Amino acid sequence: MSLWSQGASARPRGNGLKLHQRRFRLDIRKNSFAECVVKCWHRLPRGVPESPSQEVFKRRVGVVWKNWWIRGILTLAMISVFFLIIYLGSFMLMLLVLSIQVKCYHEIITIGYRVYHSYDLPWFRSLSWYFLLCVNYFFYGETVADYFATFVQRREQLQFLIRYHRFISFALYLTGFCMFVLSLVKKHYRLQFYMFAWTHVTLLITVTQSHLVIQNLFEGMIWFLVPISSVICNDITAYIFGFFFGRTPLIKLSPKKTWEGFIGGFFSTVVFGFIFSYFLAQHQYFVCPVEYNSETNRFVTECEPSELFQMKKYSVPPLLQAALGWETVNMYPFQMHSIALSTFASLIGPFGGFFASGFKRAFKIKDFADTIPGHGGIMDRFDCQYLMATFVHVYITSFIRGPNPSKLLKQLLILQPEQQLSVYKTLKSHLVEKGILQPSLRG
């Protein structure tokens, strides 16, 4: 008995020759394989099964396989490079984030430049890059002031820049703003304001979010790796579940996305994040905040791990005790937080991808760029990561971060000697009143 019956289809999408699966009563595995092949056949472009000769058919299928090989090899290469950069340390990761930010900005600005045919706009490209420099100067200057205070204190040239950093940043932006106003041309008013708004929204999407990524990294590399890995895991597992079990469309913006893939990706990502966090939490290199050592002029990740990364015993809920056979379980508190991070990565993170899909459909483009063969542009690979970066930063500031003695000490060291003495006397008096210091130490 033949596996297939062939039927003609007038549907415009896919190819015109449709395979209709016959029914089987006994061999379930055979039926499952048939469903998979039918799905793959229907996804083929019209020109593949209807090609005039077998040679053309083989050649076109060969091109499809070649693209898959290219995509797979480049994926492995990117993962390998990423692991190498992690090994090289936090500073290299910061440079990586900055490089990705600049490339994403370039891809989005280039789309606006082409879509609005803004080739004749005076100063548009120059002003776009000028604003990028201004915003980066502001955000990274803030980072230097927060985390490199002792380093700056030793260099008089930098003290001036840090003290008046916000004023200088504002003056630089005002210069660009005035240049834009002077560049306005009567016949291009509307288009120029379109592009002015386009530039500022792009800055909000790229620069602000990349700054938050680096802020997260300073809290500890684990706050950088777990969210990024969770998004990547959700991407992969949602695709696998959707490919094999997908039946119900999820959203019109991405027709290939299914509810089965969405739900399967959610559970897989939560499990992955929980296990991955367990392994990372065991190493100081990943859990310690990144700090700059002014004596060695290097970033260091050495500390006594906080309570988040110390093994604790938890009672298993009564409902699960019967199923698991355990009354208690040992785990790191951070693993509980990883569930929140993984949940966001799998339920809300994909909406960054849907947003990017809607953006590309609005401007009738397939990818943001062709930077990576088989993958599209850099922005195509990081559209979900920006939402994730913002969430992690908000999560840390809301539920994790408390007063930072190390940061406070750095700020005290910047003060003048008389100011430091005043702080010392106030603190001493407070500790005596609390009974922490003996009254005999007064004076």
C-alpha positions as CSV (number, residue, x, y, z in Angstrom):
1,M,0.0,0.0,0.0
2,S,1.4,3.4,-1.0
3,L,2.4,5.9,1.7
4,W,1.1,8.9,-0.3
5,S,-1.6,10.1,-2.6
6,Q,-0.9,13.2,-4.7
7,G,-3.4,16.0,-5.0
8,A,-3.3,19.3,-6.9
9,S,-3.8,22.5,-4.9
10,A,-4.6,26.0,-6.1
11,R,-3.4,27.6,-2.9
12,P,-1.0,30.5,-3.6
13,R,1.4,29.7,-0.7
14,G,3.9,26.9,-1.0
15,N,3.9,24.6,-4.0
16,G,0.9,23.5,-6.1
17,L,1.4,19.8,-5.7
18,K,0.1,18.7,-2.3
19,L,0.8,15.3,-0.7
20,H,-2.2,13.8,1.1
21,Q,-1.3,11.3,3.8
22,R,-3.2,8.0,3.8
23,R,-4.5,6.7,7.1
24,F,-3.0,3.7,9.0
25,R,-4.5,1.7,11.7
26,L,-1.5,-0.2,13.2
27,D,1.9,1.4,12.6
28,I,1.9,4.6,14.7
29,R,5.6,5.3,14.0
30,K,5.0,5.1,10.2
31,N,2.1,7.5,10.6
32,S,4.2,10.0,12.6
33,F,7.0,9.9,10.0
34,A,4.4,10.6,7.3
35,E,3.1,13.6,9.1
36,C,6.6,15.1,9.4
37,V,7.3,14.6,5.7
38,V,4.0,16.1,4.6
39,K,4.7,19.2,6.7
40,C,8.2,19.6,5.1
41,W,6.9,19.0,1.6
42,H,4.2,21.7,2.0
43,R,6.8,24.2,3.1
44,L,8.9,23.8,-0.1
45,P,8.7,26.8,-2.5
46,R,6.5,26.3,-5.5
47,G,9.5,26.0,-7.9
48,V,11.1,23.0,-6.1
49,P,8.6,20.2,-6.6
50,E,7.3,21.7,-9.9
51,S,10.8,22.2,-11.5
52,P,11.0,21.1,-15.1
53,S,13.6,18.4,-14.6
54,Q,15.0,16.2,-11.9
55,E,18.4,17.9,-12.2
56,V,16.9,21.3,-11.4
57,F,15.0,19.8,-8.5
58,K,18.2,18.3,-7.0
59,R,20.1,21.5,-7.6
60,R,17.5,23.6,-5.7
61,V,17.3,21.1,-2.8
62,G,21.0,21.2,-2.7
63,V,20.9,25.0,-2.3
64,V,18.5,24.5,0.7
65,W,20.8,22.0,2.4
66,K,23.8,24.2,1.7
67,N,22.1,27.1,3.5
68,W,21.4,24.9,6.4
69,W,25.0,23.8,6.6
70,I,26.2,27.4,6.4
71,R,23.8,28.4,9.1
72,G,24.7,25.5,11.4
73,I,28.5,26.0,11.0
74,L,28.2,29.8,11.6
75,T,26.1,29.1,14.7
76,L,28.7,26.8,16.2
77,A,31.4,29.3,15.3
78,M,29.5,32.2,17.1
79,I,29.0,30.0,20.2
80,S,32.7,29.1,20.2
81,V,33.7,32.8,19.9
82,F,31.3,33.7,22.7
83,F,32.8,31.1,25.0
84,L,36.3,32.4,24.2
85,I,35.3,35.9,25.1
86,I,33.8,34.7,28.4
87,Y,37.1,33.1,29.1
88,L,39.0,36.3,28.3
89,G,37.0,38.2,31.0
90,S,34.5,40.9,31.7
91,F,36.3,43.7,29.8
92,M,36.1,41.7,26.6
93,L,32.4,41.1,27.2
94,M,31.9,44.8,27.6
95,L,33.7,45.4,24.3
96,L,31.5,42.8,22.7
97,V,28.3,44.4,23.9
98,L,29.5,47.8,22.6
99,S,30.4,46.3,19.2
100,I,26.9,44.7,18.9
101,Q,25.3,48.0,20.0
102,V,27.1,50.0,17.2
103,K,26.3,47.3,14.6
104,C,22.6,47.1,15.5
105,Y,22.4,50.9,15.4
106,H,24.0,51.0,12.0
107,E,21.5,48.4,10.6
108,I,18.4,50.2,11.8
109,I,19.6,53.6,10.7
110,T,20.5,52.2,7.3
111,I,17.0,50.9,6.9
112,G,15.6,54.3,7.6
113,Y,18.1,55.8,5.2
114,R,16.9,53.5,2.4
115,V,13.2,53.4,3.1
116,Y,12.7,57.1,3.3
117,H,15.1,57.7,0.3
118,S,16.9,60.2,2.5
119,Y,20.0,60.4,0.3
120,D,19.6,64.2,-0.2
121,L,19.1,65.1,3.4
122,P,21.9,67.3,4.6
123,W,24.0,66.1,7.5
124,F,21.7,63.1,8.2
125,R,24.3,60.4,8.4
126,S,26.8,62.6,10.2
127,L,24.2,63.7,12.8
128,S,23.1,60.2,13.3
129,W,26.6,59.0,14.3
130,Y,27.2,62.2,16.3
131,F,24.1,61.6,18.4
132,L,25.3,58.0,18.9
133,L,28.7,59.3,20.2
134,C,26.9,61.8,22.5
135,V,24.7,59.2,24.1
136,N,27.5,56.7,24.5
137,Y,29.6,59.4,26.1
138,F,26.9,60.1,28.6
139,F,26.1,56.5,29.6
140,Y,29.6,55.2,29.7
141,G,30.8,58.3,31.6
142,E,28.2,57.5,34.2
143,T,29.6,54.0,34.4
144,V,33.1,55.3,34.8
145,A,32.0,57.7,37.6
146,D,30.3,54.8,39.5
147,Y,32.7,52.0,39.2
148,F,36.1,53.6,38.6
149,A,36.0,56.4,41.2
150,T,39.4,55.5,42.8
151,F,41.1,55.3,39.4
152,V,39.6,58.7,38.4
153,Q,40.7,60.3,41.7
154,R,44.4,59.6,40.9
155,R,44.2,61.5,37.5
156,E,43.6,65.2,37.6
157,Q,42.6,65.4,33.9
158,L,39.8,62.9,34.4
159,Q,38.5,64.6,37.6
160,F,37.3,67.6,35.6
161,L,35.5,65.4,33.0
162,I,33.8,63.4,35.7
163,R,32.8,66.4,37.9
164,Y,31.2,68.2,35.0
165,H,30.2,65.1,33.0
166,R,26.5,65.7,32.8
167,F,26.9,69.3,31.8
168,I,29.4,68.4,29.1
169,S,27.1,65.6,27.8
170,F,24.2,68.1,27.7
171,A,26.3,70.7,25.8
172,L,27.3,68.0,23.3
173,Y,23.7,67.0,22.7
174,L,22.6,70.7,22.3
175,T,25.3,71.1,19.7
176,G,23.8,68.3,17.7
177,F,20.3,69.6,18.2
178,C,21.2,73.0,16.9
179,M,23.0,71.5,13.9
180,F,19.9,69.6,13.1
181,V,17.8,72.8,13.2
182,L,20.3,74.6,11.0
183,S,20.2,71.7,8.5
184,L,16.4,71.9,7.9
185,V,15.5,72.4,4.2
186,K,12.1,73.7,3.2
187,K,11.2,70.8,0.8
188,H,12.4,68.1,3.3
189,Y,10.9,69.3,6.6
190,R,8.6,66.3,7.2
191,L,11.2,63.8,6.1
192,Q,13.9,65.4,8.2
193,F,11.7,65.2,11.4
194,Y,10.8,61.6,10.5
195,M,14.5,60.8,10.5
196,F,15.2,62.8,13.7
197,A,12.6,60.7,15.5
198,W,13.9,57.5,13.9
199,T,17.4,58.3,15.2
200,H,16.2,58.9,18.7
201,V,14.1,55.8,18.9
202,T,17.0,53.8,17.6
203,L,19.2,55.3,20.3
204,L,16.6,54.3,22.9
205,I,16.5,50.7,21.6
206,T,20.2,50.1,21.2
207,V,22.3,52.4,23.4
208,T,20.1,52.5,26.5
209,Q,19.6,48.7,26.5
210,S,23.3,47.9,25.9
211,H,24.1,50.2,28.9
212,L,21.8,48.1,31.0
213,V,23.5,44.9,29.8
214,I,26.8,46.2,31.1
215,Q,25.2,47.3,34.4
216,N,23.9,43.8,34.8
217,L,27.4,42.4,34.1
218,F,28.9,44.5,36.9
219,E,26.5,42.7,39.3
220,G,28.2,39.4,38.4
221,M,28.7,37.5,35.2
222,I,25.9,35.1,36.1
223,W,23.3,38.0,35.7
224,F,24.7,38.3,32.2
225,L,25.0,34.6,31.1
226,V,21.7,33.2,32.5
227,P,19.4,35.7,30.9
228,I,21.2,35.5,27.5
229,S,21.4,31.7,27.6
230,S,17.7,31.5,28.5
231,V,16.6,33.5,25.5
232,I,18.8,31.4,23.2
233,C,17.5,28.2,24.8
234,N,13.9,29.3,24.3
235,D,14.6,30.2,20.7
236,I,15.9,26.7,19.9
237,T,13.5,24.6,21.9
238,A,10.4,26.6,20.7
239,Y,11.5,25.9,17.1
240,I,12.0,22.2,17.8
241,F,8.7,21.8,19.6
242,G,7.0,23.8,16.9
243,F,8.5,21.8,14.1
244,F,7.5,18.4,15.4
245,F,4.3,19.2,17.3
246,G,3.1,22.6,16.0
247,R,-0.5,22.7,14.9
248,T,-2.0,25.9,16.3
249,P,-0.7,29.3,15.0
250,L,0.4,31.7,17.8
251,I,0.5,35.1,16.2
252,K,-0.1,36.5,12.7
253,L,3.1,38.5,12.7
254,S,5.1,35.2,12.7
255,P,3.1,32.5,10.9
256,K,5.6,29.8,11.7
257,K,5.2,30.3,15.5
258,T,2.8,27.9,17.2
259,W,1.3,27.5,20.6
260,E,2.9,24.1,21.0
261,G,6.3,25.6,20.4
262,F,5.6,28.5,22.7
263,I,4.5,26.2,25.6
264,G,7.2,23.6,25.0
265,G,9.9,26.3,24.9
266,F,8.6,27.7,28.2
267,F,9.0,24.5,30.1
268,S,12.3,23.7,28.5
269,T,13.7,27.1,29.3
270,V,12.7,27.0,32.9
271,V,14.4,23.6,33.4
272,F,17.5,24.7,31.5
273,G,17.8,28.0,33.5
274,F,17.4,26.1,36.8
275,I,20.1,23.6,35.9
276,F,22.5,26.1,34.3
277,S,22.2,28.4,37.3
278,Y,23.2,25.5,39.6
279,F,26.5,25.0,37.8
280,L,27.4,28.7,37.5
281,A,26.6,29.4,41.1
282,Q,29.4,27.1,42.2
283,H,32.2,29.4,40.8
284,Q,33.3,32.7,42.1
285,Y,34.3,33.8,38.6
286,F,30.6,33.9,37.6
287,V,28.9,35.1,40.8
288,C,31.2,37.8,42.2
289,P,30.5,41.4,41.2
290,V,32.9,42.8,38.6
291,E,35.2,45.4,40.2
292,Y,38.1,47.4,39.1
293,N,41.3,47.0,41.1
294,S,43.2,50.3,40.9
295,E,46.4,48.7,42.2
296,T,46.7,46.1,39.4
297,N,44.7,48.1,36.8
298,R,42.5,45.1,36.1
299,F,39.0,43.9,36.5
300,V,38.7,41.3,39.3
301,T,35.9,38.8,40.2
302,E,37.0,37.7,43.7
303,C,34.8,37.9,46.7
304,E,33.0,36.0,49.4
305,P,29.8,34.8,47.6
306,S,26.7,36.4,48.9
307,E,23.8,34.4,50.4
308,L,22.3,34.1,47.0
309,F,25.1,31.7,46.0
310,Q,25.4,29.7,49.2
311,M,23.8,26.3,49.3
312,K,20.7,26.1,51.5
313,K,18.2,23.5,52.6
314,Y,14.5,23.9,51.5
315,S,11.5,22.0,52.5
316,V,9.7,20.3,49.6
317,P,5.9,21.2,49.4
318,P,3.7,18.3,50.8
319,L,2.1,17.8,47.4
320,L,5.5,17.1,45.8
321,Q,6.9,15.0,48.6
322,A,4.8,11.9,47.6
323,A,5.9,12.2,44.0
324,L,9.6,12.9,44.6
325,G,10.1,11.0,47.8
326,W,12.1,13.9,49.3
327,E,11.2,16.0,52.3
328,T,14.1,18.5,51.8
329,V,16.3,19.6,48.9
330,N,19.6,21.5,48.8
331,M,19.9,24.3,46.3
332,Y,21.2,27.8,45.7
333,P,18.7,30.7,46.3
334,F,19.7,32.1,43.0
335,Q,18.1,29.1,41.3
336,M,14.7,30.4,42.5
337,H,15.5,33.7,40.8
338,S,16.5,31.9,37.7
339,I,12.9,30.6,37.4
340,A,11.7,34.3,37.2
341,L,14.4,35.1,34.6
342,S,13.6,32.0,32.5
343,T,9.8,32.7,32.7
344,F,10.3,36.2,31.4
345,A,12.7,34.9,28.7
346,S,10.1,32.4,27.4
347,L,6.8,34.2,27.9
348,I,7.7,37.9,27.3
349,G,11.1,37.7,25.5
350,P,9.6,36.4,22.3
351,F,7.5,39.6,21.9
352,G,10.8,41.4,21.1
353,G,11.1,39.0,18.2
354,F,7.4,39.6,17.2
355,F,8.0,43.4,17.4
356,A,11.0,43.0,15.1
357,S,8.9,40.8,12.7
358,G,6.2,43.5,12.5
359,F,8.9,46.1,11.9
360,K,10.4,44.2,9.0
361,R,6.9,43.5,7.5
362,A,6.1,47.2,7.8
363,F,9.1,48.0,5.6
364,K,8.9,44.9,3.4
365,I,12.3,43.5,4.3
366,K,13.3,40.0,5.1
367,D,16.2,40.7,7.5
368,F,17.8,43.8,9.1
369,A,21.0,43.1,7.1
370,D,23.0,40.3,5.6
371,T,25.9,40.5,8.1
372,I,25.8,36.8,9.0
373,P,25.1,34.4,6.1
374,G,22.0,32.3,6.9
375,H,21.1,34.4,9.9
376,G,20.5,37.9,8.6
377,G,21.8,40.9,10.5
378,I,23.1,41.3,14.1
379,M,19.8,42.8,15.1
380,D,17.9,39.7,13.8
381,R,19.8,37.7,16.4
382,F,19.5,40.1,19.3
383,D,15.9,41.4,19.0
384,C,14.7,39.5,22.1
385,Q,17.8,40.2,24.2
386,Y,17.1,43.9,24.6
387,L,13.8,43.3,26.4
388,M,15.6,40.8,28.6
389,A,18.3,43.2,29.5
390,T,15.8,45.8,30.8
391,F,13.9,43.2,32.8
392,V,17.1,41.9,34.5
393,H,18.2,45.4,35.4
394,V,14.7,46.2,36.9
395,Y,14.7,42.8,38.7
396,I,18.1,43.4,40.3
397,T,17.3,46.9,41.5
398,S,13.9,45.9,42.8
399,F,14.5,42.5,44.5
400,I,18.3,41.9,44.8
401,R,20.5,44.9,45.2
402,G,20.9,46.4,48.6
403,P,23.4,49.1,49.9
404,N,26.8,48.5,48.4
405,P,29.6,49.1,51.0
406,S,32.3,48.9,48.4
407,K,30.7,51.5,46.2
408,L,30.0,53.7,49.2
409,L,33.6,53.5,50.3
410,K,34.8,54.5,46.9
411,Q,32.6,57.6,47.1
412,L,34.0,58.5,50.5
413,L,37.5,58.3,49.3
414,I,36.8,61.0,46.7
415,L,35.7,63.5,49.4
416,Q,38.1,66.1,50.8
417,P,39.9,65.3,54.1
418,E,37.7,67.5,56.2
419,Q,34.6,66.0,54.6
420,Q,35.9,62.5,55.4
421,L,36.6,63.5,59.0
422,S,33.0,64.9,59.3
423,V,31.6,61.6,58.0
424,Y,33.8,59.6,60.4
425,K,32.6,61.6,63.5
426,T,29.0,61.3,62.5
427,L,29.3,57.6,61.9
428,K,31.2,57.1,65.2
429,S,28.5,59.0,67.2
430,H,25.8,56.9,65.5
431,L,27.5,53.6,66.4
432,V,27.9,54.7,70.0
433,E,24.2,55.5,70.3
434,K,23.4,52.1,68.9
435,G,25.6,50.4,71.5
436,I,27.9,49.0,68.8
437,L,30.9,51.0,70.1
438,Q,31.7,51.4,73.8
439,P,31.0,54.9,75.2
440,S,34.6,55.0,76.5
441,L,35.7,55.3,72.8
442,R,34.1,58.8,72.7
443,G,36.2,61.8,72.2
